[in-house]
Amino acid sequence: KKKIAEGHDDAKDGGLALMRAYRGLPKNSALIKYLSEPGIKVKLQKSENYYLADQQKEMPKVDKELFFTIDEKNNQVELTEQGINLITRAGEDPEFFILPDIAIKLNDIEKTDLTAEEKLQRKENLLSEYSLKADRIHTVQQLLKAYTLFEKDVEYVVLDGAVKIVDEQTGRIMEGRRYSDGLHQALEAKENVKIEASTQTYATITLQNYFRMYHKLAGMTGTAETEAGEFWSIYKLDVVTIPTNVPITRKDGQDLVFKTKREKYKAVIDEIENLRNAGRPVLVGTTSVEVSELLSRMLKQKGIPHNVLNAKQHSREAQVVAEAGMAGAVTIATNMA
């Protein structure tokens, strides 16, 4: 930030530092906030274009100072040479976390003057070592992914000593679902809960293809009209709008934009207080469990009674919804409501 503020924003100076921060921790809240400032994302894009040019010839300069790199688009984490050196103990095999080149090693064994039986034994040892190292490196990568790309109370919650996945669309807990490929175990290790056995996916199907297996398909929702094109292209279903029984009395206000989250949430609390004092029920929609709990804490500080409906409180859903329409009732909810 200091370099860019001083005008040193070219790809080899401030742009390099920005690119390095993005490659190292793209989900860091301070970085995300900084990238939302005018012109900063453009500077990152310019630096990215510079370092990705000529088959990423200059990319090693970016990764040189990092212990690992994150490819957020492909959900991948890779250890750098410096990272491997950091986690390799003193006096340990320097190639403890480096996969051998199987083809070259096998070729070297073939060139030796050993007997056929000895060559076979060495090849088996090599393949065994490769498999062990591959598992070891994969475990480290999954742990790094768990710590850098998955946030508690956003992608998952910890309930009753278990890590449970939260559906980002609905905000509900996906009971019985577990991340595959050792990622769920990495999250369990991160949260210091019991590590369960890993699961293996044998077959997958998209929801669209699953629904198309039914001979008859229909539904009703308050949000179908905006997706009418999608319903037709995927399911060949028309969307019909049913008019309201009485004229709509809802008033849609203009969007309010705030410079910081602090100002935004303070304005939300003030609006809740005004509506509650007027005796009106209030429903506050939030995008994650984390935000719903932050607003809950702010309301507690103000002494405003309220209910929270999120993935952690799903067992109380019926009771919370039943009370939501009462005069002066305040309900904070994630998408699940």
N, C-alpha and C positions, 0 to 999 in steps of 0.2 A: 504493500500500500504506500509506504514511504517513497519508494523508488518511482512509482507511477505518479504520485502526487508532485514529485520534483521534476517531472517531465521525462524521466528516463524510462519510457514505455516501449522501446523497440524490442523486437523478438529476442535480442541477445542480452538484454538487461532486465528491465522490469517485467517484460513479457515472458522471459525465461522463468523468473521467480513465480509468476502467476500460473504458468503452464505446469511448473513443478508441484505447486500446491494442489492444482486440480488433478494431476496424475497420482498424487499421494493420498489425498483425502477429499474426493469430490462431494461427499455428503456432510462435510464439516459445516456447522451452522454459520460460523463467522464468514467462511468463504462464500456460502450461498447468499448471505446478506450482502457481501461486497459485490458479487456478480450481478445483483439486482440493481446496483447503482448505474446511472446513465453512462453508456459508452464502455463499461468494463467488459461486458460479454463480447463486444466487438474486438477489443484488444486481445482477449483470450482466443477468439476465432482466428485472428491474424497470426498469432504465435503458433497456434495449432497447425494452420496451413503451412507455415514456414518449416516446422519440424517434421511434418508428415510428407513433405515434398521429397522427390528423388528417392523413393522407396525407404523413407524414414532414416535417411543417411545421418541426419543430425540428432536423432532421438536419443542416442546414448548420452549426449551432453545433458539432457533433461533428467534422465534416470540415474546419472552418476552419483548424485547426493542422496538418493532415496534408498530405503531398505526394501521397499516393495512398490509395485505399481498397480493401479486399479483401472480396469476397463469397465466402466459402469454400464455401457451399452450392452456388452456381452456378459455382464455379471461375472467377471473373472479377476482374480488377484494373482500376480506373479512376483516371486522373490527376485530381487536384483542380486548382483554379485556381492554388493556391500551387505545386503540382508543375509545372504548365505554365510558370509564371513562372521557376521554378528552372532548367529545362532549356533555356529560350529564351535564346540568347546576347544580350549587350548589343549594341544597334544592329541586331539581327535583326528580321525581321517579327514583331510581337507575336502574329500569328495563325498562326505557323509550325506549331503543333501543334493548331490549332482548325479543325474542319470548318465550311466556310461553309454557310449555309442556302440550298440550291440553289433552292428555289421562289422565295424573295424576290429572290435575285440575278438569276435568269432574268427575273423580272417587271420588275426595275429596267432590265435591258437592253432589254426590249420598249418601255419608256416613253421611251427615248432617241430622238433625231432622226436616228440613223444609218441608213445604207442597209441593205437586207435582207441584202446580202453581208457587211457589217461586223458586223451583229448576229449572223449565223451564226458568223462567226469568233470573236467574243467568247464566244459560248455554248460553242463547242468548247474554247476556252482555259479557261473556267470548269470544264467537266466534266473536262478533263485535270488541272487543279490539284486538283480534289476527289479524283480517283482517287489522285493522288500523296500527298496529305495523309492519306487513309484508310489507305494502305499504311504510311506513316510512323508514324502513331498506333498502328496494329495491331502494328508491330514493337516499339515501346516497351512496349506492354501485355504482349506475349508475353515480353519480357525481364524485366519486373517479375514476371510469373507464375513464370518459371523460377527467379528468385532467392528468391521469398517462399513459394511453394506446393510446390516440388519439392526434396526433400532427397536429396543424394548418399548412396548405400548404403542408401536406404530405397525410394524410387520408381524409382531407376535406379542403375547402376554405371558406372564408366569402366574399360573393358578394352581393351588393345591400341590405345589412342588413339581409342577410339570410345565414344559414349554408348549404353548398352544398357538397355532397359526390364526391370525386375524384376516378375514377376507377384506381386501382393500376397497372393494366395491360396496359391500353392505355393512362393514364394521362388525360383523358377527364372527364368533369363534367357529372354526372349521373342525368340529369334533372328529377325532379318529384320523385326521390328515397329518402326515409328517413329511418334512422335506427329505428328499432322497440323497443318495451319494455321500452320506456322512455329515451333511450340513446340519441336520437336526441334532446330531450328537455333539457337534461343535457348539451349537447354541446352548445345549444343556450343560456343557463344560463351562461355557462363558458365564451362565447364570448360577453355576454351582448347585445344580439339582441332579437327581439320579439320572445316569446315562442309560437309556433304553437301547435294546437291540436295533440295528439298522434295518431299514426296509428296502425292498427292491421292487421297482415298477416293471410289471410284465407286459402291460398293454395300456394304451391311452386312447381317449376319444374326445373330440371337442364337444362342448355343450350343444353347438349348432347341429352337428351330425347325430348326437344322441337324441335330441328332440325330433329330428327328422325320421327316426325309426318308428315313431308313433303313426298310426293310420289316420287319427284325427287329432288336430292341434288347434287350440284356441286359448284365449286368455283375456284378462281385464287388468288394466293398470292406469294410473293417472299420468304416466309419462310416455305413452305409446306414440302419440301423434308426432313428436319430434323425431322418432326413429322409424317412421312409416316406410321410408325408402329401404331401410335395412330389413324390416319384416318382409317386404316384397321380394327383395333380391335373394334372401336366404331361404325363406319358407314359403314364398308365393302366397302370403297372407295379406289381405287388405286391412286397413285400420279405419274404424268408424268412430267418430266422435259423438258421444251421447251428451246432449245439452243438459245443463243444470236444471233442477226442478224450480229453483227461484233464481232471480238475477244475482250475479256474483257481487259481494260487498267488499271483497278483499281489495286493499289498496297497495299497489306495488310502488314503493319509493325508489328514488334514484340511488345508485351505488355511492357509497362513501369511501374514499381512498385516504389512507393514513400513511405517514412517512415511516413510522416504526410500529412494531407489534405491541409495544407497551401502550402507545396512544390508542391503537385499535381496540385492544382489550378493555382499556379504561372506558372508552366510549360505549362498548358493549355493556359493561356493568352499569354505567349511568343510565342507559336506555332501559335495561331490565328493571332498575330501581324505579324509574318514572312510570313504566307500564304496570308494575306490581302495585305501586301506590294508587294507581287509577283503578285497581281492582280487576285488572285484565290478566288472563293466563298467558304465560310466555313460553315459547318453545325456541331453544337456541340450538342451531345446527352446527356441528363441528366436524372436521375432517379426520380426526384421529382420537384415540383414547387419551393420548398425552395432552392434547389441547382441551378436551372435555374436563380432565382432572385439574388443569391449570385454572380454568374458569371457575370450577367448583371451589378451589382454594381461595380465589379472589372474592367469591360470594360469601364464603364462610367468614372472611376477614371483615366484610361489611355487615355480617349478621343477618344475611338474607337466606331464609330456609329454601331448600330446593331439592330436586331429585336428579340423579345422574343415570343415564341409560347408555351404557357402552358394552363392549365385549366382556368386561370384568363383572358387570352387573346384570348379565342377560337373564339370570334366574329370577330376577324381580321384574322382568319386562311387563307382564300383565298388570301387576300392581301399580307400577310407575305410569303406564299408559292410562289406566283407570282414573288416576288422580290428576293427570295432566290438564284436563279441561276445567278444573275448579277455579273459582275466582281467586286471583292473586297467586296461583300456583306457578312455580318456575321449574322447567324441565330442560336439562342439558342433555343433548343426544348426539351420537355419531350417526353415520349414514344408515345404520340398522333401523332407525325409527322411521 
